[in-house]
Amino acid sequence: MRIDILTLFPNMFDGIFQESILKRAIDLGKVEIHLVNFRDFTEDPHHKVDDTPFGGGAGMVLMCQPIYDCVESLRGEDSVVVLLTPDGVPYQQKLASTLSQVKHLILICGHYEGFDERIREICDMEISIGDYVLTGGEIPAMVLVDSITRLLPGVILEESYQNDSFQNQLLDYPTYTKPRNFRGREVPEVLVSGDHKKIEEWRREESLRKTRERRPDLIQEEK
């Protein structure tokens, strides 16, 4: 998989691709990540990529030309172009799974007050990571890259994410490790029983209980 991230601030990504699972995925050749500064594509002699909004108002608006030219230079038959914006579709695990099947992903990080509305026309999808506003699309891009990359074949064991929260419209079940007794708090007896059938039943029940308590909306969606 190839991921191109269009950003005005590539240095914001320093370090994130050099640690943990993402680094391993890159080293294994499972994903190829490129940071593209779309300021390099501007035709403005002063390297401007934004201007004041028509009709007045605060802030600066990203112009079409640099982003259009940048996307057109990268886009191929297998490309999916995603605009990261607060008014996009809510990002969920199911969408992460879908995007992990894409061969080439182009992520556009907005910034400043916003972007020219016509930029939407060259995008296949618009995604929001939550009902709040950030200073730009760089952090949402990191979220997408992390959540998608871990689902690529061979990056982590498949069984490691099969029971993830939201994978089956349920929150993950509780997990424990050594010691068996920590400050008087015991690990549930079933988990040390050796009865794998009972353990699976317990995990399913706990997953349902946890979801009913914390995210009942997921249960409703499951029905």
C-alpha positions as a Markdown table, in Angstrom:
| # | Residue | x | y | z |
|---|---|---|---|---|
| 1 | Met | 0.0 | 0.0 | 0.0 |
| 2 | Arg | 1.1 | 3.5 | -0.8 |
| 3 | Ile | 0.0 | 6.5 | 1.2 |
| 4 | Asp | 0.7 | 10.1 | 0.1 |
| 5 | Ile | 0.0 | 12.8 | 2.7 |
| 6 | Leu | -0.4 | 16.3 | 1.3 |
| 7 | Thr | 0.6 | 18.8 | 4.0 |
| 8 | Leu | 2.1 | 22.2 | 4.5 |
| 9 | Phe | 3.8 | 21.0 | 7.7 |
| 10 | Pro | 5.7 | 17.8 | 6.9 |
| 11 | Asn | 7.8 | 18.2 | 10.1 |
| 12 | Met | 4.7 | 17.5 | 12.2 |
| 13 | Phe | 5.2 | 13.9 | 11.2 |
| 14 | Asp | 8.7 | 13.6 | 12.5 |
| 15 | Gly | 9.0 | 10.5 | 14.6 |
| 16 | Ile | 5.6 | 9.0 | 14.2 |
| 17 | Phe | 6.7 | 6.8 | 11.3 |
| 18 | Gln | 10.0 | 5.8 | 13.1 |
| 19 | Glu | 8.5 | 4.0 | 16.1 |
| 20 | Ser | 6.5 | 0.8 | 16.9 |
| 21 | Ile | 4.1 | -0.8 | 14.5 |
| 22 | Leu | 4.3 | 1.8 | 11.8 |
| 23 | Lys | 8.1 | 1.6 | 11.6 |
| 24 | Arg | 7.9 | -2.2 | 11.4 |
| 25 | Ala | 5.2 | -2.0 | 8.6 |
| 26 | Ile | 7.4 | 0.4 | 6.6 |
| 27 | Asp | 10.5 | -1.8 | 7.2 |
| 28 | Leu | 8.6 | -4.9 | 6.0 |
| 29 | Gly | 7.5 | -3.1 | 2.9 |
| 30 | Lys | 3.8 | -3.4 | 3.8 |
| 31 | Val | 3.2 | 0.3 | 3.4 |
| 32 | Glu | 5.1 | 3.1 | 1.7 |
| 33 | Ile | 4.4 | 6.6 | 3.1 |
| 34 | His | 5.3 | 9.9 | 1.4 |
| 35 | Leu | 5.0 | 13.4 | 2.7 |
| 36 | Val | 4.2 | 15.9 | 0.0 |
| 37 | Asn | 4.3 | 19.6 | 0.6 |
| 38 | Phe | 1.8 | 21.0 | -1.8 |
| 39 | Arg | 3.4 | 24.5 | -1.4 |
| 40 | Asp | 5.9 | 23.1 | -3.9 |
| 41 | Phe | 3.2 | 23.0 | -6.5 |
| 42 | Thr | 2.0 | 26.7 | -6.2 |
| 43 | Glu | 2.4 | 28.9 | -9.3 |
| 44 | Asp | 2.5 | 32.0 | -7.1 |
| 45 | Pro | 6.0 | 33.6 | -7.2 |
| 46 | His | 5.8 | 34.2 | -3.5 |
| 47 | His | 4.9 | 30.5 | -2.8 |
| 48 | Lys | 1.4 | 31.5 | -1.5 |
| 49 | Val | -1.1 | 28.7 | -1.2 |
| 50 | Asp | -3.9 | 30.6 | 0.4 |
| 51 | Asp | -5.8 | 33.9 | 0.1 |
| 52 | Thr | -8.6 | 35.9 | 1.7 |
| 53 | Pro | -12.2 | 34.6 | 1.3 |
| 54 | Phe | -14.6 | 36.1 | -1.2 |
| 55 | Gly | -17.3 | 37.9 | 0.7 |
| 56 | Gly | -15.1 | 38.7 | 3.6 |
| 57 | Gly | -14.5 | 37.0 | 6.9 |
| 58 | Ala | -11.6 | 36.0 | 9.2 |
| 59 | Gly | -8.7 | 33.8 | 8.2 |
| 60 | Met | -7.2 | 32.6 | 5.0 |
| 61 | Val | -8.5 | 30.0 | 2.6 |
| 62 | Leu | -6.4 | 27.4 | 0.8 |
| 63 | Met | -6.5 | 27.9 | -3.0 |
| 64 | Cys | -7.4 | 25.3 | -5.6 |
| 65 | Gln | -4.4 | 25.5 | -7.9 |
| 66 | Pro | -1.6 | 24.0 | -5.6 |
| 67 | Ile | -3.8 | 21.2 | -4.4 |
| 68 | Tyr | -5.3 | 20.3 | -7.7 |
| 69 | Asp | -1.9 | 20.2 | -9.4 |
| 70 | Cys | -0.4 | 18.1 | -6.5 |
| 71 | Val | -3.3 | 15.6 | -6.6 |
| 72 | Glu | -3.1 | 15.3 | -10.4 |
| 73 | Ser | 0.6 | 14.6 | -10.2 |
| 74 | Leu | 0.0 | 11.7 | -7.9 |
| 75 | Arg | -3.3 | 10.2 | -8.8 |
| 76 | Gly | -3.5 | 6.9 | -10.7 |
| 77 | Glu | -6.2 | 4.4 | -11.5 |
| 78 | Asp | -6.0 | 2.8 | -8.1 |
| 79 | Ser | -5.9 | 6.0 | -6.1 |
| 80 | Val | -8.5 | 7.1 | -3.5 |
| 81 | Val | -8.3 | 10.8 | -2.5 |
| 82 | Val | -9.5 | 11.6 | 1.0 |
| 83 | Leu | -10.1 | 15.2 | 2.3 |
| 84 | Leu | -9.7 | 15.5 | 6.1 |
| 85 | Thr | -12.4 | 17.9 | 7.3 |
| 86 | Pro | -14.7 | 18.3 | 10.3 |
| 87 | Asp | -17.7 | 18.0 | 8.1 |
| 88 | Gly | -16.7 | 14.7 | 6.6 |
| 89 | Val | -18.2 | 11.3 | 7.4 |
| 90 | Pro | -17.4 | 10.1 | 10.9 |
| 91 | Tyr | -14.4 | 7.8 | 10.9 |
| 92 | Gln | -15.1 | 4.3 | 12.3 |
| 93 | Gln | -13.4 | 0.9 | 12.3 |
| 94 | Lys | -15.5 | -0.3 | 9.4 |
| 95 | Leu | -14.2 | 2.5 | 7.3 |
| 96 | Ala | -10.6 | 1.8 | 8.4 |
| 97 | Ser | -11.0 | -1.8 | 7.3 |
| 98 | Thr | -12.3 | -0.6 | 3.9 |
| 99 | Leu | -9.5 | 1.8 | 3.4 |
| 100 | Ser | -6.9 | -0.9 | 4.3 |
| 101 | Gln | -7.9 | -2.6 | 1.0 |
| 102 | Val | -6.9 | 0.4 | -1.1 |
| 103 | Lys | -3.7 | 0.3 | -3.1 |
| 104 | His | -3.0 | 4.0 | -3.1 |
| 105 | Leu | -4.4 | 6.5 | -0.6 |
| 106 | Ile | -4.0 | 10.3 | -1.0 |
| 107 | Leu | -4.7 | 12.3 | 2.2 |
| 108 | Ile | -5.3 | 16.0 | 2.0 |
| 109 | Cys | -4.5 | 17.9 | 5.2 |
| 110 | Gly | -6.4 | 21.2 | 5.3 |
| 111 | His | -5.1 | 24.2 | 7.3 |
| 112 | Tyr | -5.8 | 27.8 | 8.2 |
| 113 | Glu | -9.5 | 28.9 | 8.1 |
| 114 | Gly | -10.5 | 26.3 | 5.5 |
| 115 | Phe | -10.2 | 25.4 | 1.8 |
| 116 | Asp | -11.8 | 26.5 | -1.4 |
| 117 | Glu | -15.1 | 24.6 | -1.8 |
| 118 | Arg | -14.0 | 23.4 | -5.3 |
| 119 | Ile | -11.3 | 21.3 | -3.8 |
| 120 | Arg | -14.0 | 18.9 | -2.7 |
| 121 | Glu | -14.7 | 18.1 | -6.4 |
| 122 | Ile | -11.4 | 16.2 | -6.8 |
| 123 | Cys | -11.9 | 14.1 | -3.7 |
| 124 | Asp | -13.4 | 10.6 | -3.5 |
| 125 | Met | -14.2 | 10.9 | 0.2 |
| 126 | Glu | -14.3 | 13.3 | 3.1 |
| 127 | Ile | -13.5 | 12.1 | 6.6 |
| 128 | Ser | -13.9 | 13.6 | 10.1 |
| 129 | Ile | -12.3 | 12.0 | 13.2 |
| 130 | Gly | -14.7 | 13.7 | 15.5 |
| 131 | Asp | -17.1 | 16.6 | 16.2 |
| 132 | Tyr | -14.4 | 19.1 | 17.0 |
| 133 | Val | -12.1 | 21.4 | 15.1 |
| 134 | Leu | -8.3 | 21.1 | 14.9 |
| 135 | Thr | -5.7 | 23.5 | 13.5 |
| 136 | Gly | -5.2 | 21.3 | 10.5 |
| 137 | Gly | -5.6 | 17.8 | 9.0 |
| 138 | Glu | -2.2 | 16.5 | 10.1 |
| 139 | Ile | -3.3 | 14.8 | 13.3 |
| 140 | Pro | -6.3 | 13.2 | 11.6 |
| 141 | Ala | -4.0 | 12.0 | 8.9 |
| 142 | Met | -1.8 | 10.3 | 11.6 |
| 143 | Val | -5.0 | 8.7 | 13.0 |
| 144 | Leu | -5.9 | 7.3 | 9.6 |
| 145 | Val | -2.4 | 6.0 | 8.8 |
| 146 | Asp | -2.1 | 4.3 | 12.2 |
| 147 | Ser | -5.5 | 2.7 | 12.2 |
| 148 | Ile | -5.2 | 1.5 | 8.5 |
| 149 | Thr | -1.6 | 0.3 | 8.6 |
| 150 | Arg | -2.2 | -2.1 | 11.5 |
| 151 | Leu | -4.9 | -3.9 | 9.5 |
| 152 | Leu | -2.6 | -4.6 | 6.5 |
| 153 | Pro | -1.8 | -8.3 | 6.1 |
| 154 | Gly | 1.4 | -9.3 | 7.8 |
| 155 | Val | 1.7 | -6.1 | 10.0 |
| 156 | Ile | 0.3 | -7.7 | 13.1 |
| 157 | Leu | -1.4 | -11.1 | 13.8 |
| 158 | Glu | -4.9 | -11.1 | 12.4 |
| 159 | Glu | -6.2 | -12.5 | 15.8 |
| 160 | Ser | -4.8 | -9.4 | 17.4 |
| 161 | Tyr | -7.4 | -7.2 | 15.9 |
| 162 | Gln | -10.3 | -9.6 | 15.3 |
| 163 | Asn | -11.8 | -8.8 | 18.7 |
| 164 | Asp | -10.8 | -5.1 | 18.7 |
| 165 | Ser | -13.3 | -2.6 | 20.0 |
| 166 | Phe | -15.7 | -1.8 | 17.2 |
| 167 | Gln | -14.5 | -4.6 | 15.0 |
| 168 | Asn | -17.8 | -6.5 | 15.6 |
| 169 | Gln | -19.8 | -3.5 | 16.8 |
| 170 | Leu | -18.8 | -4.2 | 20.3 |
| 171 | Leu | -16.2 | -2.9 | 22.8 |
| 172 | Asp | -13.3 | -5.2 | 23.6 |
| 173 | Tyr | -13.5 | -7.5 | 26.5 |
| 174 | Pro | -11.4 | -6.9 | 29.7 |
| 175 | Thr | -7.9 | -8.4 | 29.7 |
| 176 | Tyr | -5.5 | -9.2 | 32.6 |
| 177 | Thr | -1.9 | -10.3 | 33.0 |
| 178 | Lys | 0.4 | -11.3 | 35.9 |
| 179 | Pro | 0.3 | -11.1 | 38.9 |
| 180 | Arg | -2.9 | -13.1 | 39.5 |
| 181 | Asn | -3.5 | -11.1 | 42.6 |
| 182 | Phe | -2.6 | -7.4 | 42.7 |
| 183 | Arg | -3.3 | -5.6 | 45.9 |
| 184 | Gly | -6.1 | -7.9 | 46.7 |
| 185 | Arg | -7.7 | -7.6 | 43.3 |
| 186 | Glu | -8.0 | -11.1 | 41.7 |
| 187 | Val | -8.1 | -12.1 | 38.1 |
| 188 | Pro | -11.5 | -13.6 | 37.2 |
| 189 | Glu | -11.3 | -17.4 | 38.0 |
| 190 | Val | -12.6 | -18.4 | 34.5 |
| 191 | Leu | -9.4 | -16.9 | 32.8 |
| 192 | Val | -7.2 | -19.3 | 34.8 |
| 193 | Ser | -9.5 | -22.3 | 34.5 |
| 194 | Gly | -8.0 | -23.6 | 31.2 |
| 195 | Asp | -11.5 | -24.1 | 29.8 |
| 196 | His | -11.3 | -22.3 | 26.5 |
| 197 | Lys | -15.0 | -22.6 | 25.7 |
| 198 | Lys | -15.9 | -21.0 | 29.0 |
| 199 | Ile | -13.3 | -18.3 | 28.5 |
| 200 | Glu | -14.7 | -17.5 | 25.1 |
| 201 | Glu | -18.2 | -17.3 | 26.5 |
| 202 | Trp | -17.0 | -15.1 | 29.4 |
| 203 | Arg | -15.3 | -12.8 | 26.9 |
| 204 | Arg | -18.4 | -12.5 | 24.8 |
| 205 | Glu | -20.6 | -11.8 | 27.8 |
| 206 | Glu | -18.1 | -9.2 | 29.1 |
| 207 | Ser | -17.9 | -7.5 | 25.7 |
| 208 | Leu | -21.7 | -7.2 | 25.6 |
| 209 | Arg | -21.9 | -6.0 | 29.2 |
| 210 | Lys | -19.2 | -3.3 | 28.6 |
| 211 | Thr | -20.9 | -2.2 | 25.4 |
| 212 | Arg | -24.3 | -1.9 | 27.0 |
| 213 | Glu | -22.8 | 0.2 | 29.8 |
| 214 | Arg | -20.5 | 2.5 | 27.9 |
| 215 | Arg | -21.8 | 2.5 | 24.3 |
| 216 | Pro | -25.4 | 1.3 | 24.1 |
| 217 | Asp | -25.7 | 3.0 | 20.7 |
| 218 | Leu | -23.4 | 0.2 | 19.3 |
| 219 | Ile | -25.8 | -2.5 | 20.4 |
| 220 | Gln | -28.7 | -0.7 | 18.7 |
| 221 | Glu | -26.7 | -0.4 | 15.5 |
| 222 | Glu | -25.9 | -4.1 | 15.7 |
| 223 | Lys | -29.6 | -5.0 | 15.9 |
